[in-house]
Every structure is written in structure tokens, then in C-alpha cells.
């Protein structure tokens, strides 16, 4: 038993550490890559494409993962994705010795595309595998994975800037990719096949306190006249997301899995309007990754280490507020958090535009303060997204809860890719290239304000301006 306990611990730890190293890998080059690319003659659009290519690749291959990964293949796809991501990240280190702009651009795009493929396969399967090792702690493992991913993104910029300053451009991707490869090797030996991949009956049970609770990590509803009782025969893809069919126990009606459900889901007007907030935040994130370092070097003559510390001013509150916003969402205030954060986000980016009108505000301290506030607001726009989109699906009549959770998860991941592409092709190119940093912040502010007003109207129309709860925590 002791040996089995150790193997479980190592298996779970390898998956969690992979999340941490992925967070580092994704952000380790943000403080210096734009500077190095501009030295080789790349324009701002090309730099933006280098940054967003991983998200584009992840978006495209998420559909392949959706239809090809089955429980019996999860471990293979997981380890293969980890290895591909790690090797492609490490290969990026050769860019230090590439001085041709065209070759630098081609290699950057190619390596990031491979990283995106590895990310699509590994992140779709790592969490389902490690939670299957210890189902009783699935919630805690999931929360820990998200926390470590955020921590990696937090550590990445300053870690990369220090390595870059003392060792050169080759060191950050080589070390971050090597760490990810180490976790992949451990996972290859210790990760099991998905222990929950056999066909199961999901059941949710109503407790005497009048709340629906999880039972062994699975769900259903029964013995209550006000609820629809659902049992689903489940063959999970990507860690339990896809079901073949589910059955209403009260009516006997079978709810079949619809392979076109994703496209029906994302075509709903209410979902499109609410999703615009997430797209703007993802676009802003890529805009910062590409342009903030160029702006700080141009206006304040900062070096790579100082730029890495400025990124921390945005990332630290962004990570810390995840906990507080999560508590608010658990208490039913998901929509309120989203809308208030969105309006605050819009106001903050308007404030980042003001130095164009009031030159005396063009100081490091003013910029630092705005970055802290922006990071605080940004987290609130995406933390409640899963809950809100679940309730939107409910409004539009999506009755298969298992399938809905899968659709929501896929859509949230794809929003990040869509936003990154928008940031690369619109914000970093036409806007920043022609109008500069401050005016681009004004454009972000206006877009966020317009979309916030539209989201407020859409939420009111769908009657979502009230306390919202997850299905398994819904008070009667």
C-alpha cells in the first residue's frame, strides 16, 4: 500500500508540476522577445503573430483532440503532448544564433505552432488523468493545477528576464522546456491509464439540507419533484467530457450526444455578446506581451530585468484576485463580478490613455499603478465565465449537462485563442504600429465599455442579473 500511495503521489505531482512549467514556458520570453525580434527587423505585426501562433495552433488542434482522444488513448496523447511541447520550447533557444529576420520569424512561428499542438493534447488529458488517480480529491487537484498554472505565468517574466540578462536569449526557453521535459519523463513512467474510463452511471443526489452535492466526483439528480432526474451512460473523451447518451429517469426520454452541439452552442446570440468580454481581455493580454516591453524600453529606457518586474505589477494582482473572485462566484455573484470588473477594466485602460492628453502623467509610478488596477480587474472578467456560460446554455435549452460542461470548457479555451489572434492582427499591428501604446489603450477601453453595456443588456434579457450557482451547488 505504501508503494501504491507513493506512485499515486508521484503521478499527481508530475501532472501538477507540468502545469507550473507550462505557465513558465508560456511567459518566459515576454520581457525580451519583442526587443530581440525588432533588432532583427521584424515589424510589430510579425512579432504579434509569433506570440499568437501557439494559441492559434491550440485552437485548431483542440478540435482534433475533441474527436480523437478516448480514454484508452489519453495517456498516449498526454505524454506525447508533453514531450512535443517540451522539445519545441527547448528548440526555440536556437533563435539566439539566428540573425536573418525571415528565418527568425519562420522558426519562431514554427516552434510556437508545435508548442500549441503539444499544449492542445497535453492540457486536454493531464488533468483528467491525475484526477482519476484520486477521485475523492478531484476538486482540490483541479484547483491546485489552476493555481500552479497561474503561478508559472507569474514567475515566467522575471525568471526569463534574469536568465536573458546573464546567460543570453537561449537560456530561458531551454531551461523552461527542460523542466517541462523532466515532468514529462516522470509522467511517462507513473501516469496510469484513466482509472475512471469505464462506462459509468453519473448520479447526483439531493441531500436532506436541500442542496445537490457531488457523489464520488460524479453527478445526477433524483427523488425530487422539482428537478429533472438524469442518468447518463458515459464514455468520456478528454477526461469525461463527451457522453454518448443520457436518460431522464422521470420521463425515460433519452438525451443523445449531438456532435454538432458545439456549433449550435457558439451561435447563440446571448453567448456571443457575453463572450466578447473574454475576447477583449485575451487580446489585451497578447497586446501587453508584445508591446509593453517595447513601450517601456522606448519611453523609460528600461532593461530586461526592469521590464520583467513591470510585468509582475500586472500579473501579481491578477493571480491573487483569482481567490477572492472565486469566493464571490461561489456565493452567487458571478455576473456581478464580471460586469463590475469589465467596467473597471474599461476605466483603467482609459486612464492609460490619459498621458497622451496630460504629459505630466507619463511617469513610471502612474503606469505602475494602472498596471496593478488593470491586473485586478482582468481576473474578474474570466473567473466567472464557466458558471455564466453554463447558465446561458441552460437558458437556450441545452439539457445534456455532461455535454454542456464539455462545450463550455472548449469554448472558454477557444476564446483565448480568438482573442490572441485579434490582439496580434488588430491591436499590435494597425493600432500600436500607427497610433502608439496610449491610443491603443483607448481603443481597448472603448471596446470593453461597449461590450460591457451590451453584456449588461444581454444578461438582463436572459434574466441572469441575479445570484447564479453551479448545478451541483444550487439552493432549492
C-alpha positions in Angstrom: 0.0 0.0 0.0 2.9 2.4 0.8 4.3 1.8 -2.7 0.9 2.3 -4.3 0.5 5.5 -2.3 3.9 6.8 -3.4 3.1 6.0 -7.0 -0.2 8.0 -6.8 1.6 10.9 -5.2 4.3 11.0 -7.9 1.8 10.6 -10.7 -0.3 13.5 -9.4 2.8 15.6 -8.7 4.2 15.1 -12.2 1.0 16.4 -13.7 0.7 19.4 -11.4 4.3 20.4 -11.9 3.8 20.2 -15.7 1.1 22.8 -15.3 3.5 25.0 -13.4 6.3 24.6 -16.0 3.8 25.3 -18.8 2.9 28.6 -17.2 6.6 29.5 -17.1 7.1 28.4 -20.7 4.2 30.5 -21.9 5.5 33.7 -20.4 9.3 33.3 -20.0 10.1 35.2 -23.2 7.6 38.1 -22.8 10.1 40.6 -21.3 12.7 40.4 -24.1 11.3 38.6 -27.2 9.9 41.7 -28.8 13.2 43.6 -28.3 15.2 40.8 -29.9 12.7 40.4 -32.8 12.7 44.2 -33.6 16.6 44.1 -33.7 16.3 41.5 -36.5 13.9 43.7 -38.5 10.6 42.1 -37.7 7.7 44.6 -37.6 5.0 44.7 -34.9 2.6 42.5 -36.8 5.1 39.8 -37.3 6.1 39.9 -33.6 2.4 39.6 -32.7 2.0 36.6 -35.0 4.9 34.9 -33.3 3.2 35.4 -29.9 -0.3 34.2 -31.0 0.8 31.2 -33.1 0.7 28.9 -30.1 -2.9 30.0 -29.4 -3.9 29.5 -33.0 -2.4 26.0 -33.1 -4.0 25.1 -29.8 -7.4 26.3 -31.1 -7.1 24.3 -34.4 -5.9 21.1 -32.8 -8.4 21.3 -29.9 -11.0 20.1 -32.5 -8.8 17.2 -33.5 -8.4 16.3 -29.8 -12.2 16.6 -29.3 -12.8 13.8 -31.8 -9.8 11.5 -31.4 -8.9 11.3 -27.7 -10.6 8.4 -26.0 -10.0 7.0 -22.5 -7.8 4.3 -23.9 -5.6 6.9 -25.7 -5.5 9.5 -23.0 -2.1 8.5 -21.6 -0.5 8.3 -25.0 -1.8 11.7 -26.1 -0.9 13.2 -22.7 2.8 12.1 -22.7 3.2 12.7 -26.4 1.8 16.2 -26.0 4.1 16.9 -23.0 7.2 15.7 -25.0 6.3 17.7 -28.1 5.7 20.9 -26.1 8.9 20.5 -24.2 11.1 19.8 -27.2 9.6 22.6 -29.3 10.1 25.0 -26.4 13.7 23.9 -26.0 14.4 24.2 -29.8 13.4 27.9 -29.5 16.7 28.5 -27.9 18.5 28.3 -31.3 17.0 31.7 -32.1 19.9 33.4 -30.3 22.1 32.4 -33.2 19.7 33.3 -36.0 20.3 36.9 -37.3 18.2 36.8 -40.5 14.8 38.3 -39.9 12.9 36.0 -42.3 14.5 32.9 -40.7 13.9 34.2 -37.2 10.3 34.7 -38.0 9.8 31.4 -39.7 11.5 29.4 -36.8 9.6 31.3 -34.2 6.2 30.7 -35.8 7.1 27.0 -36.5 8.2 26.3 -32.9 5.2 28.1 -31.4 2.9 26.1 -33.7 4.4 22.9 -32.4 4.2 24.1 -28.8 0.5 24.7 -29.4 -0.1 21.2 -30.7 1.6 19.8 -27.6 -0.4 22.1 -25.4 -3.7 21.1 -27.0 -3.0 17.4 -26.4 -1.3 17.5 -23.0 -3.6 20.0 -21.3 -6.7 18.2 -22.6 -5.6 15.0 -20.9 -3.3 15.7 -18.0 -5.9 16.9 -15.5 -8.4 14.0 -16.3 -5.6 11.5 -15.8 -4.3 12.8 -12.5 -7.8 13.3 -11.0 -8.7 9.8 -12.0 -5.8 8.6 -9.7 -7.6 10.1 -6.7 -11.2 10.9 -7.5 -12.0 11.8 -3.9 -9.7 14.9 -4.2 -10.6 15.8 -7.8 -11.7 19.3 -6.9 -8.6 20.0 -4.9 -6.3 18.7 -7.6 -8.1 20.8 -10.2 -7.8 24.0 -8.1 -4.1 23.2 -7.4 -3.5 22.8 -11.2 -5.1 26.2 -12.0 -3.1 27.8 -9.1 0.2 26.4 -10.3 -0.5 27.4 -13.9 -1.2 31.0 -12.7 1.9 30.8 -10.5 4.0 29.7 -13.5 2.7 32.7 -15.6 3.6 34.9 -12.7 7.1 33.6 -12.3 7.8 33.4 -16.1 8.6 37.1 -17.0 11.0 37.9 -14.2 12.6 34.5 -14.4 13.1 34.8 -18.1 14.5 38.4 -17.8 17.1 37.4 -15.3 18.3 34.4 -17.4 18.3 36.6 -20.5 20.3 39.3 -18.9 23.0 36.9 -17.5 23.0 34.0 -20.0 21.5 35.2 -23.2 18.4 34.6 -25.2 19.0 30.8 -25.5 18.7 30.1 -21.7 15.1 30.9 -20.8 13.3 28.6 -23.3 16.0 25.9 -22.9 15.6 25.7 -19.1 11.8 26.1 -19.0 11.4 23.5 -21.8 13.8 21.2 -20.0 11.8 21.4 -16.7 8.7 20.6 -18.6 10.5 17.6 -20.3 11.6 16.4 -16.8 7.9 16.3 -15.7 7.0 14.5 -19.0 9.6 11.8 -18.3 8.2 11.2 -14.8 4.7 11.2 -16.1 5.6 8.6 -18.8 6.6 6.2 -16.0 4.0 6.9 -13.4 0.8 8.2 -15.0 -1.8 5.4 -15.3 -4.5 4.8 -17.8 -7.5 6.8 -16.9 -8.9 4.8 -13.9 -12.3 6.3 -14.5 -12.6 5.5 -18.2 -15.0 2.6 -17.9 -18.7 3.3 -18.7 -20.3 4.7 -15.6 -23.6 6.0 -14.4 -23.4 9.5 -13.2 -25.7 10.4 -10.4 -26.4 13.5 -8.4 -28.2 13.1 -5.1 -30.3 15.6 -3.2 -29.3 15.8 0.5 -31.5 16.4 3.4 -30.3 20.0 3.6 -31.9 20.7 0.2 -28.7 21.0 -1.8 -27.3 18.9 -4.6 -23.9 17.5 -4.0 -21.2 15.6 -5.8 -21.1 11.9 -5.1 -17.6 10.4 -5.7 -16.9 13.1 -8.3 -20.0 12.1 -10.4 -23.4 13.8 -10.7 -27.1 13.1 -11.1 -30.4 14.3 -9.6 -33.1 12.1 -8.2 -36.1 11.8 -5.8 -37.2 15.4 -6.1 -40.3 16.5 -8.0 -38.9 20.0 -8.8 -35.8 18.6 -10.6 -35.3 16.6 -13.7 -33.6 13.4 -12.8 -30.8 12.5 -15.2 -28.7 9.4 -15.5 -26.1 9.3 -18.2 -24.2 6.4 -19.7 -20.9 8.0 -20.1 -17.9 7.3 -22.4 -15.7 10.2 -21.7 -13.5 11.9 -24.3 -10.9 14.3 -23.0 -11.3 13.3 -19.4 -15.0 12.6 -19.2 -16.3 15.4 -21.3 -18.3 13.7 -24.0 -21.3 11.4 -23.3 -22.9 9.1 -25.8 -26.3 9.3 -24.3 -28.1 10.3 -21.1 -31.6 9.4 -19.9 -34.2 11.4 -17.9 -35.1 8.9 -15.2 -38.5 10.5 -14.6 -39.7 10.5 -18.3 -37.4 7.9 -19.8 -36.5 10.2 -22.6 -33.0 9.7 -23.9 -30.8 12.7 -24.4 -28.3 11.8 -27.2 -24.9 13.4 -27.6 -25.1 15.8 -30.6 -21.8 16.1 -32.5 -22.9 19.5 -33.8 -23.8 20.8 -30.4 -20.6 22.9 -30.2 -21.6 24.9 -33.3 -25.2 25.3 -32.2 -23.9 26.5 -28.8 -21.5 29.1 -30.0 -24.1 30.5 -32.5 -26.4 31.7 -29.7 -26.5 35.5 -29.7 -26.5 35.8 -25.9 -23.4 33.7 -25.6 -21.7 35.7 -28.4 -22.3 39.0 -26.6 -21.1 37.8 -23.2 -18.0 36.2 -24.8 -16.9 39.5 -26.3 -15.6 40.5 -22.9 -13.3 37.4 -22.7 -12.0 38.1 -26.3 -11.1 41.7 -25.4 -9.2 40.5 -22.3 -7.3 37.9 -24.2 -6.5 40.4 -27.0 -5.2 42.8 -24.3 -3.1 40.1 -22.8 -1.3 39.5 -26.1 -1.0 43.3 -26.7 0.9 43.6 -23.4 3.1 40.6 -24.1 4.2 42.1 -27.5 4.1 45.9 -26.9 4.6 46.6 -23.2 8.3 45.8 -23.3 8.8 47.9 -26.5 6.9 50.8 -24.8 8.9 50.6 -21.6 12.2 50.5 -23.4 11.2 53.4 -25.6 9.7 55.7 -23.0 11.6 54.8 -19.9 14.8 53.1 -21.2 14.2 50.0 -19.0 16.3 46.9 -19.3 15.0 43.3 -19.4 15.0 42.9 -15.6 13.1 46.1 -15.0 10.6 45.2 -17.7 10.1 41.7 -16.1 9.3 43.5 -12.8 6.8 45.7 -14.5 5.0 42.6 -15.8 4.8 41.4 -12.2 2.7 44.5 -11.4 0.0 43.2 -13.7 0.4 39.5 -13.0 0.6 39.5 -9.2 -2.9 41.1 -8.6 -4.3 39.1 -11.5 -3.3 35.9 -9.7 -4.1 37.0 -6.2 -7.6 38.2 -7.1 -8.4 34.7 -8.6 -9.0 33.5 -5.0 -11.3 36.4 -4.0 -13.3 36.4 -7.2 -13.6 32.6 -6.8 -15.2 33.1 -3.4 -17.6 35.7 -4.7 -18.6 33.4 -7.6 -19.2 30.5 -5.1 -21.6 32.8 -3.3 -23.6 33.5 -6.5 -22.1 36.8 -7.5 -20.5 35.6 -10.8 -22.4 38.0 -13.1 -21.9 40.9 -10.8 -18.1 40.3 -10.6 -17.9 40.0 -14.4 -19.7 43.3 -15.1 -18.1 45.4 -12.4 -14.7 44.1 -13.4 -15.4 44.8 -17.1 -16.4 48.4 -16.4 -13.4 48.8 -14.1 -11.2 47.4 -16.8 -12.5 49.9 -19.3 -11.9 52.8 -16.9 -8.4 51.7 -16.2 -7.4 51.5 -19.8 -8.9 54.9 -20.4 -6.6 56.1 -17.6 -3.7 54.5 -19.5 -4.6 56.8 -22.5 -4.6 60.0 -20.4 -0.8 60.6 -20.6 -1.3 61.5 -24.3 -3.6 64.3 -23.1 -1.7 65.1 -19.9 2.1 64.6 -20.4 2.8 65.0 -16.7 1.2 61.6 -16.2 3.8 59.9 -18.4 5.7 58.5 -15.4 6.7 55.1 -14.2 4.7 55.4 -11.0 1.5 56.3 -12.8 1.9 53.4 -15.2 2.8 51.0 -12.4 -0.4 52.0 -10.5 -2.6 51.5 -13.6 -1.0 48.1 -14.3 -1.9 46.9 -10.8 -5.5 48.1 -11.2 -5.7 46.5 -14.7 -4.5 43.2 -13.4 -7.0 43.3 -10.6 -9.9 43.9 -13.0 -8.8 41.5 -15.7 -9.1 38.4 -13.4 -12.8 39.3 -12.7 -13.8 39.1 -16.3 -12.8 35.5 -16.9 -13.0 33.7 -13.4 -16.9 33.5 -13.5 -17.0 32.6 -17.2 -17.6 28.9 -16.7 -20.6 29.4 -14.5 -22.1 32.1 -16.6 -21.8 30.1 -19.9 -23.4 27.1 -18.1 -26.4 29.2 -17.2 -26.5 30.6 -20.7 -26.7 27.1 -22.1 -29.5 26.4 -19.7 -31.4 29.4 -20.9 -31.1 28.2 -24.5 -32.4 24.7 -23.6 -29.2 22.6 -23.6 -30.4 19.8 -21.4 -27.5 17.3 -21.5 -25.4 18.5 -18.5 -22.4 16.4 -19.3 -22.2 17.6 -22.8 -22.8 21.2 -21.7 -19.8 21.1 -19.4 -17.7 19.9 -22.3 -19.0 22.6 -24.6 -18.4 25.4 -22.1 -14.8 24.2 -21.4 -14.0 24.0 -25.1 -15.5 27.4 -25.8 -13.6 29.1 -22.9 -10.3 27.7 -24.2 -11.1 28.8 -27.8 -11.9 32.3 -26.6 -8.3 32.7 -25.5 -7.1 31.7 -29.0 -9.6 34.0 -30.8 -8.6 36.9 -28.5 -4.9 36.3 -29.1 -5.4 36.3 -32.8 -7.4 39.5 -32.6 -4.7 41.1 -30.5 -1.9 40.1 -33.0 -3.7 41.2 -36.1 -5.5 44.4 -34.8 -4.0 45.8 -31.6 -0.3 45.1 -32.1 -0.3 45.9 -35.8 -2.7 48.6 -37.1 -3.3 50.2 -33.7 0.1 50.2 -31.9 2.1 50.4 -35.1 0.3 53.6 -36.2 -1.0 55.2 -33.1 1.2 54.1 -30.2 0.6 52.5 -26.8 -1.7 55.1 -25.2 -4.1 55.4 -28.1 -4.3 51.6 -28.3 -5.3 51.5 -24.6 -8.1 53.9 -25.5 -9.3 51.5 -28.2 -9.3 48.7 -25.7 -11.2 50.9 -23.2 -13.9 51.8 -25.7 -14.4 48.2 -26.9 -14.6 47.0 -23.3 -17.1 49.7 -22.4 -19.4 49.0 -25.4 -19.2 45.2 -24.8 -19.9 45.7 -21.1 -23.1 47.7 -21.8 -24.1 45.0 -24.4 -23.4 42.3 -21.8 -25.5 44.0 -19.2 -28.4 44.2 -21.6 -28.0 40.6 -22.7 -27.8 39.4 -19.1 -30.9 41.3 -18.2 -32.7 39.9 -21.2 -31.7 36.3 -20.2 -32.6 37.1 -16.5 -29.1 36.4 -15.4 -28.7 39.6 -13.2 -29.3 37.5 -10.1 -27.3 35.1 -7.9 -26.0 32.2 -10.1 -24.8 28.9 -8.8 -23.2 25.8 -10.3 -25.6 22.9 -10.9 -24.1 20.8 -8.0 -24.4 23.7 -5.5 -27.8 25.1 -6.4 -30.0 26.0 -3.4 -33.6 25.0 -3.6 
